[in-house]
Amino acid sequence: MVIYVLSFGSMRTGQLQRSMPGISKKMLTQTLRELESDGLLERKVHQVVPPMVEYSLTEVGHRFVEPLMALYEWAEDNADLLDEIETNRAAAGGNLEAS
């Protein structure tokens, strides 16, 4: 979700959090650190008072948007099938064998 939101442009932490209702500040911070460590986003600290931190996608992060969106579209197109699989898994007590 963070990668998708940042595909529209740079954002500050508060803007990101408002763009993703329900995400805790702790989880957002952890996700941002991991994505930065993975080279998918860049953290830029502006030397102003109060301090301002801005996040943006790196070139690698931008290249990741297209396959990410393809996966999202696949999941949307197959939502009924995925729901059926989950229902069957729950009915079987989580012990579905691969067929």
N, CA, C and O atoms as a printed pandas DataFrame, in Angstrom:
     atom_number atom_name residue_name chain_id  residue_number  x_coord  y_coord  z_coord
0              1         N          MET        A               1    0.827   -1.193    0.000
1              2        CA          MET        A               1    0.000    0.000    0.000
2              3         C          MET        A               1    0.869    1.254    0.000
3              4         O          MET        A               1    0.553    2.221   -0.693
4              5         N          VAL        A               2    1.956    1.252    0.764
5              6        CA          VAL        A               2    2.849    2.411    0.828
6              7         C          VAL        A               2    3.427    2.693   -0.553
7              8         O          VAL        A               2    3.486    3.845   -0.982
8              9         N          ILE        A               3    3.852    1.647   -1.244
9             10        CA          ILE        A               3    4.433    1.829   -2.576
10            11         C          ILE        A               3    3.403    2.429   -3.520
11            12         O          ILE        A               3    3.722    3.337   -4.288
12            13         N          TYR        A               4    2.178    1.937   -3.473
13            14        CA          TYR        A               4    1.117    2.472   -4.319
14            15         C          TYR        A               4    0.883    3.951   -4.030
15            16         O          TYR        A               4    0.821    4.762   -4.954
16            17         N          VAL        A               5    0.753    4.302   -2.770
17            18        CA          VAL        A               5    0.491    5.697   -2.392
18            19         C          VAL        A               5    1.640    6.596   -2.845
19            20         O          VAL        A               5    1.407    7.686   -3.367
20            21         N          LEU        A               6    2.880    6.143   -2.647
21            22        CA          LEU        A               6    4.036    6.957   -3.042
22            23         C          LEU        A               6    4.232    7.006   -4.554
23            24         O          LEU        A               6    5.006    7.827   -5.045
24            25         N          SER        A               7    3.547    6.145   -5.295
25            26        CA          SER        A               7    3.665    6.197   -6.755
26            27         C          SER        A               7    3.083    7.493   -7.311
27            28         O          SER        A               7    3.348    7.855   -8.457
28            29         N          PHE        A               8    2.288    8.192   -6.498
29            30        CA          PHE        A               8    1.701    9.465   -6.918
30            31         C          PHE        A               8    2.580   10.661   -6.572
31            32         O          PHE        A               8    2.288   11.784   -6.982
32            33         N          GLY        A               9    3.661   10.428   -5.815
33            34        CA          GLY        A               9    4.576   11.507   -5.468
34            35         C          GLY        A               9    5.049   11.425   -4.030
35            36         O          GLY        A               9    4.556   10.620   -3.240
36            37         N          SER        A              10    6.010   12.270   -3.707
37            38        CA          SER        A              10    6.608   12.304   -2.367
38            39         C          SER        A              10    5.574   12.700   -1.320
39            40         O          SER        A              10    4.650   13.466   -1.590
40            41         N          MET        A              11    5.754   12.156   -0.117
41            42        CA          MET        A              11    4.841   12.483    0.984
42            43         C          MET        A              11    5.577   12.476    2.308
43            44         O          MET        A              11    6.590   11.798    2.479
44            45         N          ARG        A              12    5.044   13.243    3.234
45            46        CA          ARG        A              12    5.533   13.226    4.608
46            47         C          ARG        A              12    4.817   12.110    5.361
47            48         O          ARG        A              12    3.810   11.577    4.894
48            49         N          THR        A              13    5.345   11.768    6.521
49            50        CA          THR        A              13    4.802   10.657    7.304
50            51         C          THR        A              13    3.317   10.848    7.606
51            52         O          THR        A              13    2.528    9.916    7.449
52            53         N          GLY        A              14    2.938   12.033    8.034
53            54        CA          GLY        A              14    1.537   12.304    8.355
54            55         C          GLY        A              14    0.625   12.153    7.149
55            56         O          GLY        A              14   -0.483   11.630    7.266
56            57         N          GLN        A              15    1.087   12.608    5.988
57            58        CA          GLN        A              15    0.300   12.463    4.763
58            59         C          GLN        A              15    0.102   10.986    4.427
59            60         O          GLN        A              15   -0.988   10.561    4.046
60            61         N          LEU        A              16    1.179   10.216    4.577
61            62        CA          LEU        A              16    1.085    8.776    4.315
62            63         C          LEU        A              16    0.079    8.124    5.256
63            64         O          LEU        A              16   -0.746    7.316    4.828
64            65         N          GLN        A              17    0.147    8.474    6.527
65            66        CA          GLN        A              17   -0.752    7.867    7.508
66            67         C          GLN        A              17   -2.207    8.221    7.201
67            68         O          GLN        A              17   -3.087    7.369    7.323
68            69         N          ARG        A              18   -2.466    9.455    6.808
69            70        CA          ARG        A              18   -3.838    9.852    6.458
70            71         C          ARG        A              18   -4.317    9.149    5.187
71            72         O          ARG        A              18   -5.516    8.936    5.010
72            73         N          SER        A              19   -3.389    8.790    4.307
73            74        CA          SER        A              19   -3.742    8.104    3.061
74            75         C          SER        A              19   -4.076    6.635    3.282
75            76         O          SER        A              19   -4.644    5.984    2.405
76            77         N          MET        A              20   -3.721    6.113    4.455
77            78        CA          MET        A              20   -3.941    4.696    4.754
78            79         C          MET        A              20   -4.654    4.556    6.091
79            80         O          MET        A              20   -4.030    4.197    7.089
80            81         N          PRO        A              21   -5.959    4.835    6.121
81            82        CA          PRO        A              21   -6.698    4.745    7.381
82            83         C          PRO        A              21   -6.542    3.364    8.011
83            84         O          PRO        A              21   -6.582    2.343    7.325
84            85         N          GLY        A              22   -6.366    3.355    9.311
85            86        CA          GLY        A              22   -6.270    2.097   10.031
86            87         C          GLY        A              22   -4.851    1.633   10.309
87            88         O          GLY        A              22   -4.650    0.754   11.146
88            89         N          ILE        A              23   -3.862    2.200    9.629
89            90        CA          ILE        A              23   -2.483    1.788    9.886
90            91         C          ILE        A              23   -1.970    2.551   11.108
91            92         O          ILE        A              23   -2.164    3.761   11.221
92            93         N          SER        A              24   -1.326    1.840   12.006
93            94        CA          SER        A              24   -0.785    2.501   13.193
94            95         C          SER        A              24    0.517    3.209   12.829
95            96         O          SER        A              24    1.182    2.857   11.854
96            97         N          LYS        A              25    0.863    4.206   13.624
97            98        CA          LYS        A              25    2.110    4.931   13.382
98            99         C          LYS        A              25    3.302    3.985   13.484
99           100         O          LYS        A              25    4.255    4.090   12.712
100          101         N          LYS        A              26    3.242    3.057   14.445
101          102        CA          LYS        A              26    4.330    2.093   14.630
102          103         C          LYS        A              26    4.499    1.214   13.392
103          104         O          LYS        A              26    5.620    1.015   12.925
104          105         N          MET        A              27    3.400    0.687   12.859
105          106        CA          MET        A              27    3.466   -0.188   11.688
106          107         C          MET        A              27    3.929    0.590   10.459
107          108         O          MET        A              27    4.705    0.074    9.654
108          109         N          LEU        A              28    3.457    1.827   10.310
109          110        CA          LEU        A              28    3.892    2.645    9.181
110          111         C          LEU        A              28    5.388    2.903    9.264
111          112         O          LEU        A              28    6.096    2.764    8.267
112          113         N          THR        A              29    5.875    3.276   10.435
113          114        CA          THR        A              29    7.306    3.540   10.620
114          115         C          THR        A              29    8.127    2.300   10.310
115          116         O          THR        A              29    9.152    2.385    9.632
116          117         N          GLN        A              30    7.688    1.155   10.799
117          118        CA          GLN        A              30    8.396   -0.103   10.539
118          119         C          GLN        A              30    8.420   -0.410    9.040
119          120         O          GLN        A              30    9.454   -0.803    8.500
120          121         N          THR        A              31    7.288   -0.230    8.378
121          122        CA          THR        A              31    7.195   -0.493    6.941
122          123         C          THR        A              31    8.093    0.448    6.157
123          124         O          THR        A              31    8.784    0.020    5.232
124          125         N          LEU        A              32    8.089    1.735    6.520
125          126        CA          LEU        A              32    8.938    2.705    5.829
126          127         C          LEU        A              32   10.413    2.341    5.981
127          128         O          LEU        A              32   11.175    2.419    5.018
128          129         N          ARG        A              33   10.812    1.949    7.175
129          130        CA          ARG        A              33   12.215    1.560    7.408
130          131         C          ARG        A              33   12.599    0.348    6.567
131          132         O          ARG        A              33   13.681    0.308    5.980
132          133         N          GLU        A              34   11.701   -0.646    6.512
133          134        CA          GLU        A              34   11.988   -1.853    5.736
134          135         C          GLU        A              34   12.076   -1.546    4.247
135          136         O          GLU        A              34   12.973   -2.039    3.564
136          137         N          LEU        A              35   11.150   -0.732    3.739
137          138        CA          LEU        A              35   11.172   -0.388    2.319
138          139         C          LEU        A              35   12.405    0.441    1.967
139          140         O          LEU        A              35   12.966    0.303    0.880
140          141         N          GLU        A              36   12.820    1.301    2.892
141          142        CA          GLU        A              36   14.049    2.075    2.678
142          143         C          GLU        A              36   15.254    1.134    2.665
143          144         O          GLU        A              36   16.129    1.254    1.807
144          145         N          SER        A              37   15.296    0.217    3.597
145          146        CA          SER        A              37   16.385   -0.756    3.677
146          147         C          SER        A              37   16.443   -1.630    2.424
147          148         O          SER        A              37   17.524   -2.018    1.983
148          149         N          ASP        A              38   15.279   -1.936    1.855
149          150        CA          ASP        A              38   15.202   -2.751    0.643
150          151         C          ASP        A              38   15.510   -1.962   -0.626
151          152         O          ASP        A              38   15.581   -2.532   -1.715
152          153         N          GLY        A              39   15.692   -0.645   -0.482
153          154        CA          GLY        A              39   16.023    0.183   -1.639
154          155         C          GLY        A              39   14.836    0.599   -2.481
155          156         O          GLY        A              39   15.007    1.052   -3.613
156          157         N          LEU        A              40   13.616    0.449   -1.937
157          158        CA          LEU        A              40   12.425    0.800   -2.699
158          159         C          LEU        A              40   11.973    2.238   -2.477
159          160         O          LEU        A              40   11.270    2.807   -3.312
160          161         N          LEU        A              41   12.373    2.818   -1.364
161          162        CA          LEU        A              41   12.044    4.222   -1.146
162          163         C          LEU        A              41   13.216    4.958   -0.525
163          164         O          LEU        A              41   14.146    4.372    0.030
164          165         N          GLU        A              42   13.122    6.270   -0.647
165          166        CA          GLU        A              42   14.177    7.156   -0.153
166          167         C          GLU        A              42   13.585    8.056    0.924
167          168         O          GLU        A              42   12.463    8.547    0.796
168          169         N          ARG        A              43   14.345    8.259    1.971
169          170        CA          ARG        A              43   13.943    9.134    3.076
170          171         C          ARG        A              43   14.810   10.379    2.998
171          172         O          ARG        A              43   16.037   10.298    3.059
172          173         N          LYS        A              44   14.164   11.530    2.863
173          174        CA          LYS        A              44   14.901   12.787    2.762
174          175         C          LYS        A              44   14.536   13.665    3.956
175          176         O          LYS        A              44   13.365   13.972    4.181
176          177         N          VAL        A              45   15.556   14.063    4.718
177          178        CA          VAL        A              45   15.350   14.926    5.877
178          179         C          VAL        A              45   15.666   16.353    5.459
179          180         O          VAL        A              45   16.785   16.652    5.041
180          181         N          HIS        A              46   14.680   17.231    5.572
181          182        CA          HIS        A              46   14.867   18.651    5.256
182          183         C          HIS        A              46   15.315   19.369    6.527
183          184         O          HIS        A              46   14.717   19.188    7.588
184          185         N          GLN        A              47   16.340   20.164    6.426
185          186        CA          GLN        A              47   16.899   20.880    7.579
186          187         C          GLN        A              47   16.109   22.166    7.825
187          188         O          GLN        A              47   16.570   23.269    7.531
188          189         N          VAL        A              48   14.913   21.989    8.369
189          190        CA          VAL        A              48   14.044   23.116    8.712
190          191         C          VAL        A              48   13.542   22.904   10.136
191          192         O          VAL        A              48   13.690   21.823   10.706
192          193         N          VAL        A              49   12.951   23.943   10.694
193          194        CA          VAL        A              49   12.361   23.843   12.025
194          195         C          VAL        A              49   10.862   24.042   11.869
195          196         O          VAL        A              49   10.443   25.061   11.318
196          197         N          PRO        A              50   10.050   23.124   12.324
197          198        CA          PRO        A              50   10.384   21.809   12.861
198          199         C          PRO        A              50   10.921   20.899   11.756
199          200         O          PRO        A              50   10.698   21.156   10.573
200          201         N          PRO        A              51   11.629   19.838   12.143
201          202        CA          PRO        A              51   12.207   18.932   11.149
202          203         C          PRO        A              51   11.126   18.350   10.232
203          204         O          PRO        A              51   10.008   18.069   10.664
204          205         N          MET        A              52   11.484   18.178    8.974
205          206        CA          MET        A              52   10.537   17.630    8.005
206          207         C          MET        A              52   11.195   16.454    7.294
207          208         O          MET        A              52   12.302   16.578    6.769
208          209         N          VAL        A              53   10.513   15.319    7.280
209          210        CA          VAL        A              53   10.999   14.124    6.597
210          211         C          VAL        A              53   10.023   13.804    5.475
211          212         O          VAL        A              53    8.807   13.808    5.665
212          213         N          GLU        A              54   10.579   13.531    4.314
213          214        CA          GLU        A              54    9.761   13.246    3.142
214          215         C          GLU        A              54   10.204   11.914    2.540
215          216         O          GLU        A              54   11.396   11.613    2.479
216          217         N          TYR        A              55    9.235   11.129    2.100
217          218        CA          TYR        A              55    9.519    9.824    1.501
218          219         C          TYR        A              55    9.118    9.840    0.034
219          220         O          TYR        A              55    8.110   10.437   -0.344
220          221         N          SER        A              56    9.928    9.172   -0.786
221          222        CA          SER        A              56    9.616    9.034   -2.203
222          223         C          SER        A              56   10.155    7.701   -2.698
223          224         O          SER        A              56   11.043    7.111   -2.083
224          225         N          LEU        A              57    9.609    7.234   -3.811
225          226        CA          LEU        A              57   10.082    5.985   -4.388
226          227         C          LEU        A              57   11.417    6.199   -5.081
227          228         O          LEU        A              57   11.661    7.245   -5.683
228          229         N          THR        A              58   12.269    5.204   -4.988
229          230        CA          THR        A              58   13.511    5.201   -5.761
230          231         C          THR        A              58   13.169    4.717   -7.168
231          232         O          THR        A              58   12.017    4.388   -7.453
232          233         N          GLU        A              59   14.159    4.674   -8.037
233          234        CA          GLU        A              59   13.934    4.152   -9.385
234          235         C          GLU        A              59   13.444    2.702   -9.310
235          236         O          GLU        A              59   12.534    2.304  -10.037
236          237         N          VAL        A              60   14.060    1.924   -8.423
237          238        CA          VAL        A              60   13.641    0.526   -8.240
238          239         C          VAL        A              60   12.201    0.473   -7.729
239          240         O          VAL        A              60   11.417   -0.366   -8.174
240          241         N          GLY        A              61   11.853    1.352   -6.810
241          242        CA          GLY        A              61   10.490    1.408   -6.294
242          243         C          GLY        A              61    9.484    1.717   -7.383
243          244         O          GLY        A              61    8.412    1.113   -7.430
244          245         N          HIS        A              62    9.823    2.662   -8.269
245          246        CA          HIS        A              62    8.931    2.992   -9.389
246          247         C          HIS        A              62    8.757    1.794  -10.314
247          248         O          HIS        A              62    7.663    1.560  -10.826
248          249         N          ARG        A              63    9.829    1.033  -10.531
249          250        CA          ARG        A              63    9.744   -0.142  -11.407
250          251         C          ARG        A              63    8.904   -1.249  -10.768
251          252         O          ARG        A              63    8.399   -2.123  -11.472
252          253         N          PHE        A              64    8.751   -1.220   -9.453
253          254        CA          PHE        A              64    7.971   -2.229   -8.743
254          255         C          PHE        A              64    6.471   -1.952   -8.810
255          256         O          PHE        A              64    5.676   -2.860   -8.569
256          257         N          VAL        A              65    6.065   -0.737   -9.128
257          258        CA          VAL        A              65    4.646   -0.362   -9.125
258          259         C          VAL        A              65    3.852   -1.187  -10.138
259          260         O          VAL        A              65    2.774   -1.685   -9.816
260          261         N          GLU        A              66    4.373   -1.336  -11.358
261          262        CA          GLU        A              66    3.621   -2.049  -12.398
262          263         C          GLU        A              66    3.329   -3.508  -12.017
263          264         O          GLU        A              66    2.173   -3.923  -12.098
264          265         N          PRO        A              67    4.334   -4.307  -11.603
265          266        CA          PRO        A              67    3.992   -5.678  -11.202
266          267         C          PRO        A              67    3.100   -5.729   -9.960
267          268         O          PRO        A              67    2.275   -6.634   -9.831
268          269         N          LEU        A              68    3.255   -4.780   -9.059
269          270        CA          LEU        A              68    2.403   -4.722   -7.880
270          271         C          LEU        A              68    0.946   -4.499   -8.283
271          272         O          LEU        A              68    0.041   -5.141   -7.749
272          273         N          MET        A              69    0.729   -3.588   -9.227
273          274        CA          MET        A              69   -0.628   -3.313   -9.699
274          275         C          MET        A              69   -1.196   -4.514  -10.454
275          276         O          MET        A              69   -2.393   -4.786  -10.366
276          277         N          ALA        A              70   -0.352   -5.234  -11.194
277          278        CA          ALA        A              70   -0.810   -6.436  -11.898
278          279         C          ALA        A              70   -1.292   -7.480  -10.890
279          280         O          ALA        A              70   -2.315   -8.129  -11.110
280          281         N          LEU        A              71   -0.567   -7.642   -9.799
281          282        CA          LEU        A              71   -0.966   -8.584   -8.752
282          283         C          LEU        A              71   -2.283   -8.142   -8.110
283          284         O          LEU        A              71   -3.159   -8.969   -7.857
284          285         N          TYR        A              72   -2.421   -6.850   -7.851
285          286        CA          TYR        A              72   -3.653   -6.312   -7.271
286          287         C          TYR        A              72   -4.841   -6.582   -8.198
287          288         O          TYR        A              72   -5.903   -7.016   -7.750
288          289         N          GLU        A              73   -4.649   -6.321   -9.497
289          290        CA          GLU        A              73   -5.727   -6.544  -10.465
290          291         C          GLU        A              73   -6.087   -8.024  -10.548
291          292         O          GLU        A              73   -7.262   -8.372  -10.658
292          293         N          TRP        A              74   -5.073   -8.904  -10.495
293          294        CA          TRP        A              74   -5.335  -10.342  -10.507
294          295         C          TRP        A              74   -6.178  -10.724   -9.293
295          296         O          TRP        A              74   -7.146  -11.474   -9.418
296          297         N          ALA        A              75   -5.813  -10.213   -8.128
297          298        CA          ALA        A              75   -6.554  -10.525   -6.905
298          299         C          ALA        A              75   -7.993  -10.027   -6.997
299          300         O          ALA        A              75   -8.916  -10.717   -6.565
300          301         N          GLU        A              76   -8.188   -8.845   -7.552
301          302        CA          GLU        A              76   -9.550   -8.326   -7.733
302          303         C          GLU        A              76  -10.338   -9.198   -8.697
303          304         O          GLU        A              76  -11.492   -9.536   -8.430
304          305         N          ASP        A              77   -9.718   -9.566   -9.824
305          306        CA          ASP        A              77  -10.384  -10.392  -10.833
306          307         C          ASP        A              77  -10.734  -11.778  -10.298
307          308         O          ASP        A              77  -11.686  -12.402  -10.767
308          309         N          ASN        A              78   -9.980  -12.256   -9.331
309          310        CA          ASN        A              78  -10.168  -13.606   -8.799
310          311         C          ASN        A              78  -10.690  -13.606   -7.361
311          312         O          ASN        A              78  -10.550  -14.599   -6.647
312          313         N          ALA        A              79  -11.282  -12.508   -6.945
313          314        CA          ALA        A              79  -11.744  -12.371   -5.561
314          315         C          ALA        A              79  -12.737  -13.467   -5.180
315          316         O          ALA        A              79  -12.660  -14.018   -4.082
316          317         N          ASP        A              80  -13.671  -13.786   -6.081
317          318        CA          ASP        A              80  -14.661  -14.821   -5.763
318          319         C          ASP        A              80  -13.988  -16.171   -5.549
319          320         O          ASP        A              80  -14.324  -16.897   -4.614
320          321         N          LEU        A              81  -13.041  -16.504   -6.414
321          322        CA          LEU        A              81  -12.314  -17.766   -6.281
322          323         C          LEU        A              81  -11.510  -17.793   -4.984
323          324         O          LEU        A              81  -11.496  -18.803   -4.281
324          325         N          LEU        A              82  -10.849  -16.696   -4.672
325          326        CA          LEU        A              82  -10.060  -16.626   -3.441
326          327         C          LEU        A              82  -10.947  -16.745   -2.207
327          328         O          LEU        A              82  -10.574  -17.394   -1.229
328          329         N          ASP        A              83  -12.130  -16.114   -2.254
329          330        CA          ASP        A              83  -13.086  -16.243   -1.145
330          331         C          ASP        A              83  -13.547  -17.690   -0.988
331          332         O          ASP        A              83  -13.671  -18.195    0.128
332          333         N          GLU        A              84  -13.800  -18.351   -2.121
333          334        CA          GLU        A              84  -14.232  -19.752   -2.082
334          335         C          GLU        A              84  -13.140  -20.642   -1.483
335          336         O          GLU        A              84  -13.428  -21.521   -0.670
336          337         N          ILE        A              85  -11.906  -20.415   -1.880
337          338        CA          ILE        A              85  -10.784  -21.185   -1.333
338          339         C          ILE        A              85  -10.692  -20.978    0.172
339          340         O          ILE        A              85  -10.507  -21.935    0.924
340          341         N          GLU        A              86  -10.820  -19.737    0.611
341          342        CA          GLU        A              86  -10.738  -19.438    2.045
342          343         C          GLU        A              86  -11.899  -20.075    2.806
343          344         O          GLU        A              86  -11.711  -20.591    3.907
344          345         N          THR        A              87  -13.092  -20.039    2.225
345          346        CA          THR        A              87  -14.257  -20.672    2.854
346          347         C          THR        A              87  -14.043  -22.174    2.982
347          348         O          THR        A              87  -14.324  -22.758    4.029
348          349         N          ASN        A              88  -13.547  -22.800    1.919
349          350        CA          ASN        A              88  -13.277  -24.242    1.943
350          351         C          ASN        A              88  -12.190  -24.579    2.962
351          352         O          ASN        A              88  -12.273  -25.592    3.656
352          353         N          ARG        A              89  -11.185  -23.736    3.044
353          354        CA          ARG        A              89  -10.098  -23.958    4.009
354          355         C          ARG        A              89  -10.645  -23.890    5.436
355          356         O          ARG        A              89  -10.313  -24.727    6.276
356          357         N          ALA        A              90  -11.477  -22.899    5.698
357          358        CA          ALA        A              90  -12.051  -22.751    7.039
358          359         C          ALA        A              90  -12.949  -23.941    7.375
359          360         O          ALA        A              90  -12.934  -24.438    8.501
360          361         N          ALA        A              91  -13.731  -24.396    6.392
361          362        CA          ALA        A              91  -14.628  -25.536    6.614
362          363         C          ALA        A              91  -13.845  -26.820    6.870
363          364         O          ALA        A              91  -14.306  -27.705    7.591
364          365         N          ALA        A              92  -12.661  -26.913    6.275
365          366        CA          ALA        A              92  -11.826  -28.109    6.447
366          367         C          ALA        A              92  -10.911  -27.982    7.658
367          368         O          ALA        A              92  -10.063  -28.843    7.894
368          369         N          GLY        A              93  -11.079  -26.930    8.411
369          370        CA          GLY        A              93  -10.234  -26.722    9.586
370          371         C          GLY        A              93   -8.826  -26.303    9.229
371          372         O          GLY        A              93   -7.893  -26.522   10.002
372          373         N          GLY        A              94   -8.666  -25.694    8.047
373          374        CA          GLY        A              94   -7.346  -25.203    7.629
374          375         C          GLY        A              94   -6.445  -26.277    7.068
375          376         O          GLY        A              94   -5.254  -26.041    6.868
376          377         N          ASN        A              95   -7.000  -27.478    6.804
377          378        CA          ASN        A              95   -6.172  -28.588    6.328
378          379         C          ASN        A              95   -6.471  -28.945    4.880
379          380         O          ASN        A              95   -6.716  -30.113    4.579
380          381         N          LEU        A              96   -6.457  -27.984    3.987
381          382        CA          LEU        A              96   -6.680  -28.284    2.576
382          383         C          LEU        A              96   -5.411  -28.837    1.964
383          384         O          LEU        A              96   -4.328  -28.284    2.154
384          385         N          GLU        A              97   -5.542  -29.910    1.241
385          386        CA          GLU        A              97   -4.411  -30.500    0.521
386          387         C          GLU        A              97   -4.344  -29.862   -0.852
387          388         O          GLU        A              97   -5.374  -29.504   -1.422
388          389         N          ALA        A              98   -3.138  -29.716   -1.391
389          390        CA          ALA        A              98   -2.976  -29.211   -2.755
390          391         C          ALA        A              98   -3.490  -30.267   -3.717
391          392         O          ALA        A              98   -3.188  -31.451   -3.565
392          393         N          SER        A              99   -4.269  -29.843   -4.712
393          394        CA          SER        A              99   -4.797  -30.820   -5.669
394          395         C          SER        A              99   -4.066  -30.778   -6.972
395          396         O          SER        A              99   -4.388  -31.538   -7.885
